[in-house]
Amino acid sequence: MVTVTAQYPFGISPHFHGNSKALSPETDSVNFLSRIGYSRLSLHSKDHVAEVHSLPYDSDFSDENETTAILDAIESPMNLKNLSTQELKQLANEVRSELSFIIAKAQKPSRSSLAVVELTVAIHHVFHAPVDKILWDVAEQTYAHKLLTGRRQMMQTLGDGHPVSPPDFESEFDPFTAGHGCNSISAGLGMAVARDFKGKHDRIVAVINNETTMAGQVYEAMSNAGYLDSNMIVILNDSQHSLHPKLEEASKTPINALSSTLSKLQSSKLFRRFRELAKGLTKKFGKGMHEWAAKIDEYARGMIGPPGSTLFEELGLYYIGPVDGHNIEDLVCVLNEVASLDSMGPVLVHVITKEELKVGDNQMNAVTNKIMEDGSSSDTIRCGTRTYSDCFVEALISEAERHKDIVAVHAGMGMEPSFHLLKNVFAEKFFDVGMAEQHAVTFSAGLARGGLKPFCIIPSAFLQRAYDQVIHDVDRQKVPVRFIITSAGLVGSDGPTQCGAFDIAFMSCLPNMIVMAPSDEIELSHMVATAALIDDRPVCFRYPRGALSVTDHSSGSGIPIEVGKGRILAEGKDIALLGYGSMVQNCLRAQSLLSKLGVEVTVADARFCKPLDIKLLRHLCKNHSFLVTVEEGSIGGFASHVAQFISLDGQLDAGIKWRPITLPDNYIEQASPTEQLAVAGLTGNHIAATALSLLGRNREALLLMC
């Protein structure tokens, strides 16, 4: 017999959880229209427990799938202090359920956010934010943190098409912004030293994960923390996955009753004070005795700890772990002990989590798991639409059939789905180094020196980390590394964190670098072929995130183009639009708008920022009174090179009127790609309005912007 408990008498549509099987949609689903909002019913039977929801209008839908009584009462971390262990466990379940819906709706990467739910709950139960400083390495880990720190309503707006502004999204609970990764220990150590100088006693907690441990800055910060010996806590969220299949197949760090007991012992006051006392006594016996005792301590702890634990000890951090990252009781116990210790220096707590942890046996799991597998941004259109990366992969595979020495090196946070195909096809010729961009650049230089043709694939925002290596290890030595700069320009919901605004400027100022950008996928395949043939200097080209401009072209073998050679796509006598990269498409849209207003426009595709097509520039200046350059990059990029040439060549003296359209001199916050282009003034309408204003037709220019 099934009993029904109703909070409100509304229509129902069931969602099931627990260990039950989903009801048959033909026989067990009941749907009524509801005009009153959102409600829940609970069905109880011997075999299963089902949760039943009303079916409101879309505008009222809250995307919840189970009661969140404890989470509803959390307005700040202070509300967690008096919760029992059982209540903390329930809160973790509610947070995970809430996040699963938010992530599914926003189509955000979800692996790390769902893996750290219990850890986040335990951190806020033990520590006293915002007095205690909690720092995160990557934004994807902070979703549960934001839910528990008064930003639940803001989180629920993700994916609604009207994302909140990140300045509003940040709060006093975020002492240092999480974004690009590997910065939390460095920033935390700085805060710890500043705290010590000022005589304060707040705690510093820095959370890192597997991906960020690929970056050298993490180890630089740990080494300095060990040397300075300031009190701080580093929590390593170890999801036990690796970039390397051989390591994946190796035995995992065990989590069992013994490891739990040892972790609690290592973190206990009694044990650590006894250890400090023993160290003090051995020092009194002399340096030899102290060093001998230290070696015994390190050896013993290495024997009982997991592989690699002594690395942190060598860097000067006291290692505690491993701890089960989904066991609230163990986490709270260890963190309480660690938080209660003063004057013990830096501590590393090794927490083991599972990214594959299920939310529940409901339909949402399928959606969430799909997103977890893809790890792709909502701005990359996936419903049968090909992306620039798809085209690049096809072109590179085709080119590799002609050039057997082609290899690929990939760096950055995560990997686009397209590159998994490349990895499978290239097999041992594909190297994914994770968030080790500096290594990727110099490694590629070594491959080139060894006679191979490396294509180094790095998102624009992450290439910034490796700029010193680009200069000294590649450009200065004229090493033929081929840089593929992905996610160039605006990146939608990732906002300024992963925006590729600066690569045109910082790559084109290098003396030996060839800098180019395709206007569509056909040009992209041509540039892959061109890069493969350049063996005397480095070359780079960029392409944006998202869908292709032209969809009826099947990518294949490209045709090498002449270095420094642009092209004219449309001829007109009134004004010239010179586009660079993807902005050529918006120049064509502007040309279409202007032609309806009787304005004849020339549209040219620069192709190259360095070397510039001097002949093309002179032609445009000679045959037009107005020249407009358009690029999806910062000030100091393509337009700067054009200005340098036409001024030195005397074209400005001859009467040409030039206007640059670039990204504005500020960070553009997260929004849809279309909205970001509008904010930046880079749409076809904006370009057309600029042309009309140059022609003195200001009224028509204003009408285009309405």
N, C-alpha and C positions, 0 to 999 in steps of 0.2 A: 504494500500500500504506500502511496506517495502522499506526503503531507505538504501543504503549501502555506508558506507564511508570507504575507504581503505587507509591505510598508505603505504602499499607496495603490489604490485600485485603478491601475492603468492597463493598457494593452501590453502584451509581452512578446519578447523574442528571446529564446534561451541561448545562453552561452555556458558551457560546462567546464568544470575544472576538477582537480583532484585526480583520483585514480580510476575515474569512470570512463566509459566509452561514449563518444558523441552520440546523441540521439539521432535517429533517422530523420532526415529533413522531410521525407514524405509523410511520416506518421506523427512525429513528435514536435514539430515546429509550430508555434502558434504566434501569429502576428496580428495586432490590432493597431489602428492609427491612434496616436496620442497627440493631443494638442497642448498638453499641460507641462511638458518638459521631460525630465529624466527620472526614472525610478528603478527600484530593484525588487525582485521577488526571490525567495529561496525555496528550492525543491529538495526534499530529503527523502531518501528511500534506503532500503537495506544495501543496495548495490552501488548507489552513486549519490553524489551531492551536486546539484545543478544551480547555477545562478541565472536568474531570469531578469531581463531588462526591458523597460518600455522602449518603444521605437519612436523617438521624437523627430521633429523636422531637423534637417541637416544643420541649420543655423544654431540649433540648441544642443547638438550632439557633443558630449564631453569626452568621448573616446576612453571611457573607463570600462574595465571588465570585471571588477570585483570591489567589494566594500573596502574603503580605506579609512577606517575609523581613527586609527592612531595617526596616520599621515595627515588627516584632516586637522588634527589638533596641533601639528607642528608648525609654529610660526618662526621659530629660531632654534638654534642648537641647544639653548637652555632648556627647551621642553624635553630633551632626551635624557637629562641628568638623572631623573628619578624613575626612569623606566626599568622594569625588571628584565632579566635575561630573556624570558619568554616574550615579553612585549617588544624587546629589541628585535627578536627573530621575526615576529609578526610585522613589525615596521619594515624590516628588510624585504619581506615578501611583498608588501604593499608598494614599496618603492620600485621593486623590480617589475611588478605588474604595470605600474604607472609609466615607467620608462619604456616598457615594451610598446605601449601604444603611442607614446610621443615619438619614439624613434621610428616606428613604422610609418607614422603619418608624415614625418619630416624627411624620411628616407636618408637618415644619417647612419654613418658607420656605428655599429652597436657593440662589437665584441668587448672592448675594454670598459665601456660604460656599465654594462651589465655584470661584468666580472668583479667589479670593485664595490658592489652595493653593500655587502656586509662589512667590508673594510671601512667604507665611508661612515656607516652608522656607528661603528666602534670608535673611530677617530673622534667624531663629534660627541659621543657619550663620555669619552675620557678627557679630551682636551677642552679648553675654554676659549673658542674662537669668539670674537676677533682679537681678544687679548693675546692668546696663543696664535702664532702665525702658521697657517696651513697652506703649503704651496704644492701645486700640481705641475707635472711636466708637459702634459698634452691636454688639450681642451676636451677630447673625447672621454677622458676619465672623470670629468668634473660634473657630469649631468646629475648624478645622485647628490653630490655636494650642493649644487644649486637648488635642488628640490628641498633640501633640509635647511637652507639658509634664507627662506622667505621669498623665493623666486619661482614658486610652483606655477602661478598664473602665467608668468612670462614664458616658462618652459612649454606650457600647453599651447602657446601661439606659434611654436615652430612648425613650419609646414603649412601654415594657413595662407601663405601668400603675402602676409604683412608681418615679417619678422621684426622682433624688437631690436632696437638700436643697442649695440654692444656697450656703449657708455652707460645706458640704463641697466644693462644686464650685469655689469660689474657692481660690486658692493664692498662694504667694509670687510666682508669675509674673504675677499680676494686681495691679499697683500701684494701679490705679483701676478700679472696676467699670464695664464697658461695658453700656449698656442703652438709654437713651432717645435717644442721639445728640447730636452737636455739642459734646461736652464735652471731648474728648481733648486738643485744643490748649491750651485754657485750663488744664486740670489739669496738662498736661505743662509748660507755661510756669511755672506755680507751682513745680513740682518742680525745674525748671532754675534758677530764681532761688534757691530754698532750697539747692540743691547749691552754687551759687556762693558764697553766704554762708558755707557750712560748709567751703569749700575742697576739695570732693570733685571727682572727675573722671568720674563715670558718665555715660553717654549717655542722652538722652531721645528716644524715637521715638514719634510720634503718627500713627496711621493713620486717615484720613478717606475718605469715598467721595462719590459723586454726590449722594445724598440729603441728606447732612449739609451739603453746600455750599449748600443752599437756606436754611439757617438763619443768621440774623444774627450769632449768637455766634461762629461760625467766623471771620468777618471781623474782629470786634472783637478776638478773640484774636490773629489774625495781625498786625493793626495794632499791638497792644501788644507782640508778640514782636519786630517790626521796630524798635520804639522802644527796647526794653530791650536788644536785641542780644545776648541770651543764647544760648549754643550749644544748639540742639535741631534735630531732624530731623522734618519733616512729610512723610508719604508720602500723596499723593493717589491713591487707587485709582479710576481713571477708567474706568468700564465703558461709556462712550460712549453712554449713553442719556439722554434728556431727557423732561421732562413735556410738552414742547411739540412737536407733530408737525412744525412747520416747521423746528425745530432738528434733529429726528431725520433729516429729509430732506437736511439740509445735509451738506457734505463732512466726513468724519471726520478726526481727527488722524492723519497718516500714520505708519506704523511700517515702516521699511525700513533698509537698510544705512547710508544717510546719517544718518538720525536716531539710529541706534545709535552710530555713530562720534562724532557731535556730543555726545551725552549723556555718553559716556565722556570726551571732551575737556573738557566743562564740569565734570565731577566730579574730574578729575585734580588731583593736588597741584601739578604744575608750572604748569598753566594758572591755577589759583586763586591761587597765590603770585605769579605774574607779574602777575595782575590787581590784587592787593593792593599790590604794589610800584609799579605804574603809578599807582594811586590816590594813594599816598604822594608820588610825584614831582610829580604835578600839583598837589597841595596846596602844595608848596613854591614853585611858580610863581605862586601866588595863587588867590584864590577863583574868579575868572572862568574861569581855565584848568581848574580842577577841575570846575566845573559843566559846562563845555563838553565835557570828556572823558567825564563821567558820562552826558550826553545821547547822545553818540556810542555809548558802550557799550550803553546801553539800546536805542537804535535798531537797532544791529547784532544784538543778541540777540533783539529783537523780529522782525527780518527772518528769522532762521533758526529761531526757535521757533514753536510752534503759536499759533493765535489765542487771545488771553486770557492768554498767559504773562506779559506785561508787567504785568498786574494784580498778580501776586504780588510782582514786583520793586518796584512802587510801594508795596506794603504793607511792604516791607523784608525780604522773604525772597529768598534767592538761588535762582533757578529752575534746575533740572536736568531735562531731559527733551525729548521723551517717551521712556520706556523700555518695551520689550515686557514686560508683566507675566507672560508665560508662557515667557520665555526665561531659564532659570536662570543661564546663563553671564553674560548682560548684567546681570541683577539683582545677582548676587554681585559683579561687577566694580564697578558703580556704588556699591553700598552699602559695599563695602570702602574705596573712595576717600573717600566721605563720612565714614565712621566714623573714618578716620585723620587727619582735619583738626581742629585745635584753634583756638579763638579766631577763628572765621569767622562767628559769628552764626547766625541761623536759616536753615535750608535747606529748600526744598520739592522733593521728587523726584516727578515726574509719571509715574505708571505706568499704562499702558493695558492693560486686561484685557477678556476676553470672558465674559459671563455665560452664553452659549449653548454654551460648550465642552462637547463630548460626553465622557461617561465611557468609553464603549466600545460596540461593536455587540452589546449583549445586551439581554435583556428588561427589565432594570432601568431602562434609559434611558427607556422609555415611562412608567414610574411616576415617575421623578425629574422628567422634563420636565413631566408633568402637575402635579406639586406646584410646580414652578418657575413655571408659568403661573398657577396659582391663587393662590399666595402666601398661602394662608389657614391659620388655626390649626387644630390638631387638635381644638380644643374647639368649632369651628363645624361642626355636623353637616351633611354635604353629600349624603348618599345619598337624594335625593328629599325631604328634610326642609326646610321653609321656615324662614327665620330672621327675626328682627326687622327686619334691614336689608332683606330682600326685601319685607316688608310696608310698610316706610317708603317704599321706592322706588315701589312701586305706588300708594300713597296720594298721594305728592307728584306723580307724573305725572298722576294723576287730578285733583288740585287745580290743577295748572298749566293744565289745559284750561279751567278757570273763571277763573283769574287769570293773565292773560298776562304780568304783570310779575314772576312768580316766577322767581328764578334760584338756582343752587346754587353754593356755594363749599366746596371740600373741602381739608382740611389734615391733616397727620399723616404717619407713616411707612407707605408702601404704601397700597393701596386695596382694600377688600373687593370680591369679585366682583360683588356686587349693584350697586355704584356704577358699574361699567363700563356696565351697562345704562342707568343714569341719564345717564351721560356721553354715550352714543350718542343717546339720545332728546332730551336737552336741547341737544346740539351746542354752539353758541356761547354758550348760557346756562349752561354748566357750566365752572367754573374750578377746576382742581386746582393748588394752589400748593405741594404737597409739605410738607416740614418747615419751613414758614414760618408758624407759627400766629399769631404777633403780626401779621404782615402780613395774614393771612386775616381777623382780627377787624376791623382798621381798614379794610381794603378793603371788607368787608361793610357797615361803617358808612357808607362813602362811597357804596356802591350804594344804600343805604336813603335817604340824603340826596338822591340823584339821582332818587328816585321809584320805585325798584324794591322788590321784596319778597325780600330775600336770606335763604336758609336756609343757615346756616353749619354745616357738618358736621365735627365734630372729636371724636376719641376722648377720653374723659375724662382720661386720663393726660397727653395732649398739650395739652389746653386749659389745664392748669396753667401752661404756658410763657407763655401770652398773658393772664394774669390782669390785669396792669396796663392792657392795652388794653381789656379787658372793662370795667374800672372807669371809666377816663377817657374813652375814645373812644366808649363805648356807653351804659353805665348812667347816668353823671352827666349826659349830654346827652339821655337818654331816646330814644335812636335805636332804632327798631324792627327790630333784628336778631333773627332767630329761630335760636337755638343748638340744634342737634341733637347731643346728647352720646351718642356710641356707646361700646360696650365699657364700660358703667358697671358698677361692682361688681367681683366676682371674675372673673378671666379665665383660670382653669385653669393650663395649662402655662407661660404667660407670667409667672406669679407676681406679685411686687410691682412688677416693672418697669413693666408696663402696667395694673396694677390701678386701677380707677376708684373709689377709696374716698372721695374728698374733695369731689367736685363738688357734692353736696347742700349741704354746709356752706359752701363758698366762694361758691356762686352765690346761696344763699338769704339771705345776710347783706347783699346789695346792696339799697339802698332802693327802686329802681324795677323790679327784676327780678321777672317772674312765673315761678315755678318749679313744674313739674309732672312727673309720671311716669306712664306707662300701665301697667296691670296685665296687659294682653294685647294682641294685635294689633288687636282691634276698637277698644279705647281708643286705641291708637296712631294709627289712621286718624282718629279723632275729634280728637285733639290736633294732628295736621297741619292739619286744617280750622280748628281754633280759632286756631292760630298765624298762619295766613294772613290772618285777619281783624283781628289786633291791629296797629294802626298808630300807637299813641301811646306805646309803651314797649317795651323788650326782653322777650323771653320765651325760656325754655329748657325742654326736656324730655329725659330720659335713657331709654335702654333698654339691656338687657344684651347681651352677646355670646352667640350660640348659637341653639338651636332655639326655636320658638314654643311657647307653652303650649296654645293651642287650634289645632287643625289642620283643622277643618271649615268655617272661615270664609274666604270669598274676599274679599280686601281690595279696596276700591274707594273711592268717595267717602265721606269721613267726615262726621259731623254735628257742627257746632260745639257745644261744651258751655259752660255758664255758668262764667265764671272764678271760682275759689274755691268750687266746688260739688262735694262728695264724694257718695258713695252707699253705701247699705247693701245687702249681698249676702245676708246671712242674719241672722235674728233669734233671740235667745235671752236668757234672763234672768240667767244665772249670771256671765258674764264677757264683756267686749268686746275683740276683737282689731282693732286699727286698723292696716292695712297700707299701705305706701307703695311704689308701683311694682311690680316683679316679685314682691316678697315677699307680695303679696296672695294669690298662688297657694299659697304655703306656709301662710298663715293658713287658707285653705280646707282644706288637707290636715290641719292641726291640728284644725280644727273637726270633720272627719270622724272622726278618732281619738277626740276627746273625746266625741262623740255616742254612740259605742259604750260609753263608760264612764258614760253618764247625765248628762253635763255639757252644759247648753244654752248655746250660744255665739253671740254676735253677731259677724259679720265685716263690717267696713266698709272701703271703698276710699277713702283720703283724696284721691287724685288730685292734689291741690295741697299743696305744702309752704308756698308763699307766693303769694297769701294763703290762710290756713287757712280751712276751713269751720267757722266759729265755732258756727253753729247745730247742725251735726252733732256737734261736740265736746261741747257742752252736753247734747245729747240722750243721748250715750253715758255721760256722767258722772252724769246724773240717774237713769238707768234701770239702772245697774249699780254693783256695789260695787268691781269691779276693771276696770282699763283697761291693756291691753298694746299698746304701739306697736312695730312691726316694720319695719326698713329695712335695705337692703344698702348701708350707708354708714357713715362714721366718726362718732365722737362729735362732737356739735356740729351735727348736721344736723336732720332732720325732728323727732326726739324733743325736741331743744332748743327748737324753736318751740312744740311742744305743751306742754312743761313751762312755758315762759314764759307762755303764755296761761292754762292751768288754774290756775297759782299766782296770777297777778294777778286772775283772775276769781273767786277764792275757792273753786274746786272742790276743791282739796286740803283746805281748811278744812272743807268740807262732808262730808268722809269718803271721797272716792274714793281708792282705792289704785292707784297707777300704777307700771308697770315698763316701762323701755325695753329693747328688744333691738336692738343695733346690731352693726357689725363691732367686734371687739376692738381695744384700743388697742395694736396691734402689727401688723407686716407679716406677711401669710400667704404662706408660700412655695409654690412651684409644686406642683401636684397635680391630680388630676382635679377638675372642677367640683363633683361630688358630695362628694368628700373635703374640698374647701375649705369648702363650706357646713357640713359637719359640724364641722370645726375651729372655724369662726366661731360655731357655735351657732345657725344660722339655718334648720335643717331643720324640717319639719313636726313631727317628734318633739320637737325642742328647744322649739319654741313651745308645744306641748301640755304638755310637762313643766313649763314655767314657769307655765302656767295652773294645773296641778294643785298645784304648790307654793304658789301664792297661796291656793288653796282648802284648804290644810292636808293635802293627800293626797300626802305626800312619798314613801311607799312606792311608789305607783303611778307617780309621777314618775320614780323611779329605775328602775323596770321598763321604762319607755318608752325609757330611755337605754341599756339593755342590748342 
